Amino acid sequence: MIGAEQPSDTELLLDARTSPEPFGVFYERHVASVLAFFRRRVAGPEEAFDLTAETFAAALTSLARYEPGPEPPRAWLLAIARHKLSEALRSHRIQDGARRALAMQPRTVGV
């Protein structure tokens, strides 16, 4: 419909609890910004794509616990993204993948 108002992100997330289509719309709205978030923070595109997928999977599985608040849903999504990045960095998954791709041996830095 021309001129029809689009549902808000909050409405999409609440509706996604009972139907998959609203989450797809939410995904389409935010996938580029989440991917850009990771592309600025990890070495390679594969890691960025993987972390983006993990972020949306975690958001989808967390819908039952999502509670609208004063922050926009995009902030909730980016908090999940930051958590996924932190987990990946803590587990050295990102560095290990890049090191293997470059055929480099692990290095330790003296403290």
N, CA, C and O of each residue as an XYZ file, in Angstrom:
444
protein
N       0.837     -1.174      0.000
C       0.000      0.000      0.000
C       0.882      1.238      0.000
O       1.869      1.320      0.731
N       0.514      2.170     -0.813
C       1.249      3.423     -0.885
C       0.890      4.265      0.331
O      -0.283      4.417      0.674
N       1.914      4.807      0.974
C       1.696      5.661      2.131
C       1.413      4.907      3.420
O       1.171      5.526      4.456
N       1.441      3.583      3.372
C       1.198      2.816      4.591
C       2.399      2.950      5.513
O       3.543      2.879      5.064
N       2.145      3.141      6.775
C       3.220      3.280      7.744
C       3.839      1.919      8.028
O       3.140      0.922      8.209
N       5.166      1.903      8.064
C       5.904      0.678      8.346
C       5.884      0.409      9.842
O       5.900      1.350     10.636
N       5.849     -0.863     10.243
C       5.905     -1.160     11.678
C       7.262     -0.756     12.254
O       8.282     -0.807     11.568
N       7.255     -0.359     13.506
C       8.506     -0.003     14.180
C       9.314     -1.267     14.455
O       8.797     -2.382     14.374
N      10.574     -1.076     14.778
C      11.415     -2.216     15.138
C      10.860     -2.940     16.361
O      10.890     -4.169     16.425
N      10.361     -2.189     17.316
C       9.772     -2.801     18.509
C       8.580     -3.666     18.130
O       8.451     -4.792     18.611
N       7.719     -3.153     17.282
C       6.561     -3.942     16.833
C       7.011     -5.196     16.108
O       6.435     -6.268     16.295
N       8.039     -5.067     15.281
C       8.548     -6.234     14.559
C       9.052     -7.302     15.517
O       8.743     -8.482     15.352
N       9.826     -6.896     16.516
C      10.377     -7.886     17.448
C       9.284     -8.550     18.274
O       9.340     -9.753     18.528
N       8.305     -7.785     18.688
C       7.205     -8.376     19.458
C       6.381     -9.316     18.583
O       5.978    -10.389     19.033
N       6.130     -8.922     17.345
C       5.374     -9.777     16.424
C       6.164    -11.019     16.021
O       5.576    -12.056     15.712
N       7.503    -10.919     16.023
C       8.351    -12.043     15.630
C       8.284    -13.191     16.632
O       8.751    -14.292     16.343
N       7.719    -12.949     17.784
C       7.561    -14.033     18.772
C       6.570    -15.081     18.301
O       6.612    -16.228     18.745
N       5.681    -14.688     17.404
C       4.648    -15.626     16.934
C       4.700    -15.889     15.442
O       3.980    -16.755     14.945
N       5.540    -15.159     14.716
C       5.611    -15.320     13.266
C       7.022    -14.962     12.791
O       7.592    -13.986     13.280
N       7.600    -15.715     11.860
C       8.971    -15.445     11.436
C       9.124    -14.232     10.513
O      10.208    -13.650     10.452
N       8.081    -13.840      9.801
C       8.200    -12.760      8.823
C       8.654    -11.432      9.438
O       9.509    -10.771      8.850
N       8.126    -11.011     10.586
C       8.588     -9.742     11.144
C      10.080     -9.731     11.468
O      10.733     -8.697     11.330
N      10.620    -10.855     11.891
C      12.053    -10.891     12.172
C      12.846    -10.729     10.884
O      13.912    -10.114     10.882
N      12.334    -11.276      9.796
C      12.983    -11.101      8.501
C      13.061     -9.633      8.101
O      14.074     -9.188      7.561
N      11.996     -8.880      8.364
C      11.993     -7.446      8.069
C      13.015     -6.736      8.966
O      13.776     -5.892      8.492
N      13.031     -7.080     10.261
C      14.006     -6.509     11.199
C      15.421     -6.815     10.733
O      16.285     -5.939     10.756
N      15.665     -8.051     10.310
C      16.967     -8.462      9.787
C      17.364     -7.595      8.598
O      18.470     -7.055      8.563
N      16.476     -7.463      7.637
C      16.770     -6.670      6.438
C      17.098     -5.223      6.781
O      17.957     -4.614      6.145
N      16.426     -4.677      7.772
C      16.676     -3.299      8.183
C      18.063     -3.105      8.794
O      18.663     -2.039      8.651
N      18.569     -4.130      9.473
C      19.764     -3.936     10.293
C      20.975     -4.768      9.917
O      22.043     -4.574     10.499
N      20.855     -5.673      8.983
C      21.985     -6.545      8.668
C      23.190     -5.753      8.170
O      24.323     -6.078      8.522
N      22.971     -4.733      7.367
C      24.110     -3.956      6.843
C      24.866     -3.234      7.960
O      26.095     -3.180      7.939
N      24.145     -2.684      8.926
C      24.837     -1.955     10.000
C      25.571     -2.911     10.936
O      26.650     -2.583     11.429
N      25.002     -4.086     11.187
C      25.693     -5.063     12.037
C      26.942     -5.581     11.317
O      28.002     -5.726     11.924
N      26.806     -5.854     10.036
C      27.969     -6.301      9.270
C      29.051     -5.223      9.249
O      30.232     -5.534      9.399
N      28.666     -3.979      9.068
C      29.637     -2.877      9.085
C      30.315     -2.771     10.449
O      31.515     -2.508     10.526
N      29.562     -2.972     11.514
C      30.121     -2.969     12.871
C      31.262     -3.978     12.966
O      32.336     -3.659     13.477
N      31.030     -5.197     12.475
C      32.057     -6.237     12.558
C      33.191     -5.997     11.567
O      34.349     -6.267     11.884
N      32.883     -5.499     10.384
C      33.931     -5.271      9.385
C      34.968     -4.272      9.885
O      36.141     -4.358      9.524
N      34.534     -3.323     10.717
C      35.479     -2.347     11.271
C      36.307     -2.935     12.408
O      37.296     -2.329     12.820
N      35.926     -4.092     12.918
C      36.562     -4.609     14.122
C      37.275     -5.948     13.973
O      38.013     -6.350     14.871
N      37.071     -6.636     12.872
C      37.753     -7.919     12.674
C      38.565     -7.878     11.392
O      38.350     -7.022     10.533
N      39.498     -8.809     11.273
C      40.459     -8.787     10.178
C      39.859     -9.139      8.822
O      40.223     -8.538      7.810
N      38.961    -10.088      8.791
C      38.506    -10.568      7.491
C      37.000    -10.589      7.330
O      36.258    -10.578      8.312
N      36.555    -10.618      6.084
C      35.115    -10.625      5.834
C      34.422    -11.891      6.327
O      33.261    -11.839      6.733
N      35.117    -13.025      6.298
C      34.488    -14.262      6.757
C      34.093    -14.170      8.226
O      32.997    -14.573      8.616
N      35.010    -13.628      9.040
C      34.715    -13.469     10.463
C      33.560    -12.500     10.667
O      32.701    -12.719     11.521
N      33.540    -11.434      9.884
C      32.451    -10.456     10.000
C      31.111    -11.087      9.640
O      30.113    -10.869     10.326
N      31.090    -11.864      8.572
C      29.844    -12.534      8.179
C      29.411    -13.554      9.228
O      28.232    -13.645      9.568
N      30.377    -14.319      9.738
C      30.049    -15.318     10.765
C      29.484    -14.656     12.015
O      28.477    -15.109     12.558
N      30.125    -13.590     12.472
C      29.660    -12.914     13.682
C      28.308    -12.233     13.462
O      27.491    -12.162     14.380
N      28.076    -11.742     12.267
C      26.768    -11.160     11.942
C      25.692    -12.232     12.035
O      24.636    -12.009     12.628
N      25.958    -13.383     11.454
C      24.994    -14.482     11.517
C      24.751    -14.921     12.962
O      23.610    -15.161     13.358
N      25.817    -15.024     13.741
C      25.683    -15.408     15.145
C      24.877    -14.376     15.927
O      24.108    -14.735     16.819
N      25.048    -13.106     15.599
C      24.314    -12.039     16.284
C      22.822    -12.164     16.031
O      22.026    -12.097     16.968
N      22.435    -12.345     14.781
C      21.008    -12.454     14.473
C      20.418    -13.765     14.999
O      19.252    -13.806     15.392
N      21.210    -14.823     15.006
C      20.723    -16.084     15.586
C      20.471    -15.903     17.083
O      19.465    -16.379     17.609
N      21.383    -15.219     17.762
C      21.207    -14.969     19.196
C      20.009    -14.059     19.447
O      19.260    -14.267     20.402
N      19.827    -13.059     18.599
C      18.665    -12.172     18.747
C      17.373    -12.960     18.568
O      16.420    -12.781     19.327
N      17.343    -13.825     17.573
C      16.141    -14.626     17.323
C      15.822    -15.533     18.499
O      14.661    -15.666     18.887
N      16.835    -16.151     19.064
C      16.590    -17.048     20.195
C      16.300    -16.297     21.490
O      15.820    -16.885     22.459
N      16.593    -14.996     21.504
C      16.345    -14.179     22.702
C      15.037    -13.397     22.646
O      14.747    -12.625     23.559
N      14.260    -13.577     21.615
C      13.036    -12.780     21.464
C      12.094    -12.896     22.652
O      11.461    -11.911     23.031
N      11.990    -14.059     23.236
C      11.071    -14.242     24.371
C      11.473    -13.374     25.555
O      10.629    -12.981     26.360
N      12.767    -13.075     25.657
C      13.256    -12.254     26.771
C      13.348    -10.774     26.428
O      13.602     -9.948     27.305
N      13.143    -10.432     25.161
C      13.237     -9.022     24.751
C      12.133     -8.208     25.414
O      10.955     -8.555     25.337
N      12.527     -7.137     26.055
C      11.583     -6.207     26.680
C      11.837     -4.816     26.125
O      12.934     -4.281     26.283
N      10.844     -4.221     25.479
C      11.044     -2.856     24.977
C      11.391     -1.912     26.128
O      10.838     -2.014     27.223
N      12.293     -1.016     25.862
C      12.710     -0.049     26.868
C      12.918      1.301     26.222
O      12.468      1.534     25.100
N      13.592      2.184     26.917
C      13.805      3.515     26.358
C      14.774      3.518     25.170
O      14.701      4.396     24.311
N      15.673      2.546     25.124
C      16.606      2.454     24.015
C      15.913      1.802     22.817
O      15.017      0.975     22.985
N      16.327      2.176     21.627
C      15.740      1.539     20.438
C      16.187      0.083     20.324
O      17.242     -0.275     20.847
N      15.410     -0.758     19.656
C      15.799     -2.161     19.478
C      17.156     -2.329     18.808
O      17.835     -3.330     19.037
N      17.557     -1.376     17.990
C      18.876     -1.452     17.360
C      19.972     -1.472     18.427
O      20.987     -2.144     18.248
N      19.787     -0.752     19.524
C      20.773     -0.760     20.614
C      20.852     -2.148     21.244
O      21.941     -2.614     21.581
N      19.720     -2.805     21.404
C      19.674     -4.181     21.923
C      20.448     -5.104     20.988
O      21.230     -5.941     21.438
N      20.224     -4.947     19.687
C      20.902     -5.777     18.697
C      22.411     -5.533     18.720
O      23.190     -6.485     18.663
N      22.827     -4.284     18.803
C      24.258     -3.990     18.843
C      24.902     -4.438     20.148
O      26.096     -4.737     20.174
N      24.136     -4.490     21.221
C      24.671     -5.046     22.470
C      24.956     -6.536     22.288
O      25.959     -7.048     22.785
N      24.076     -7.220     21.579
C      24.318     -8.638     21.270
C      25.565     -8.757     20.398
O      26.392     -9.643     20.617
N      25.704     -7.877     19.418
C      26.877     -7.904     18.532
C      28.164     -7.678     19.325
O      29.157     -8.371     19.105
N      28.150     -6.718     20.240
C      29.344     -6.464     21.065
C      29.679     -7.697     21.910
O      30.848     -8.040     22.088
N      28.647     -8.351     22.423
C      28.869     -9.560     23.220
C      29.485    -10.666     22.356
O      30.412    -11.350     22.788
N      28.975    -10.835     21.154
C      29.528    -11.861     20.250
C      30.978    -11.552     19.894
O      31.813    -12.453     19.826
N      31.270    -10.276     19.668
C      32.649     -9.886     19.374
C      33.548    -10.161     20.573
O      34.652    -10.684     20.420
N      33.082     -9.815     21.746
C      33.854    -10.050     22.963
C      34.121    -11.540     23.156
O      35.242    -11.933     23.476
N      33.106    -12.361     22.964
C      33.282    -13.813     23.076
C      34.323    -14.312     22.076
O      35.187    -15.119     22.418
N      34.234    -13.830     20.850
C      35.157    -14.273     19.810
C      36.586    -13.848     20.136
O      37.522    -14.628     19.962
N      36.752    -12.633     20.603
C      38.093    -12.162     20.956
C      38.645    -12.915     22.158
O      39.826    -13.261     22.197
N      37.782    -13.164     23.137
C      38.207    -13.877     24.345
C      38.624    -15.307     24.011
O      39.561    -15.839     24.606
N      37.943    -15.913     23.081
C      38.277    -17.297     22.729
C      39.385    -17.373     21.681
O      39.809    -18.461     21.291
N      39.849    -16.209     21.231
C      40.915    -16.118     20.230
C      40.510    -16.724     18.893
O      41.360    -17.018     18.052
N      39.205    -16.909     18.703
C      38.733    -17.507     17.460
C      39.103    -16.639     16.266
O      39.535    -17.162     15.238
N      38.943    -15.328     16.381
C      39.222    -14.446     15.248
C      40.707    -14.462     14.918
O      41.080    -14.634     13.757
N      41.549    -14.288     15.912
C      42.976    -14.273     15.667
C      43.453    -15.621     15.113
O      44.284    -15.659     14.205
N      42.938    -16.709     15.650
C      43.343    -18.026     15.179
C      42.978    -18.218     13.714
O      43.770    -18.758     12.941
N      41.785    -17.780     13.329
C      41.368    -17.923     11.934
C      42.255    -17.124     11.008
O      42.665    -17.621      9.959
N      42.558    -15.899     11.378
C      43.426    -15.063     10.549
C      44.836    -15.638     10.489
O      45.459    -15.660      9.428
N      45.331    -16.098     11.623
C      46.679    -16.664     11.672
C      46.762    -17.914     10.794
O      47.743    -18.092     10.072
N      45.748    -18.779     10.844
C      45.751    -19.976     10.006
C      45.697    -19.602      8.526
O      46.381    -20.216      7.707
N      44.892    -18.602      8.179
C      44.784    -18.180      6.785
C      46.114    -17.662      6.260
O      46.420    -17.809      5.077
N      46.896    -17.061      7.132
C      48.203    -16.529      6.732
C      49.343    -17.512      6.984
O      50.507    -17.198      6.734
N      49.003    -18.705      7.481
C      49.992    -19.739      7.798
C      51.049    -19.235      8.765
O      52.237    -19.513      8.602
N      50.609    -18.490      9.777
C      51.524    -17.940     10.782
C      51.458    -18.765     12.059
O      50.420    -19.338     12.390
N      52.571    -18.816     12.766
C      52.614    -19.474     14.059
C      52.089    -18.520     15.121
O      52.228    -17.305     14.979
N      51.484    -19.052     16.191
C      51.029    -18.182     17.279
C      52.209    -17.449     17.903
O      53.318    -17.977     17.988
N      51.947    -16.229     18.335
C      52.969    -15.448     19.026
C      52.427    -15.026     20.362
O      51.240    -14.735     20.507
N      53.307    -14.994     21.336
C      52.915    -14.460     22.627
C      53.635    -13.153     22.844
O      54.779    -12.974     22.425
N      52.956    -12.253     23.496
C      53.535    -10.956     23.748
C      53.921    -10.920     25.218
O      53.102    -11.228     26.083
N      55.157    -10.548     25.506
C      55.629    -10.462     26.877
C      54.909     -9.358     27.626
O      54.691     -8.269     27.093
N      54.544     -9.645     28.856
C      53.849     -8.645     29.673
C      54.753     -8.160     30.764
O      54.355     -7.313     31.564
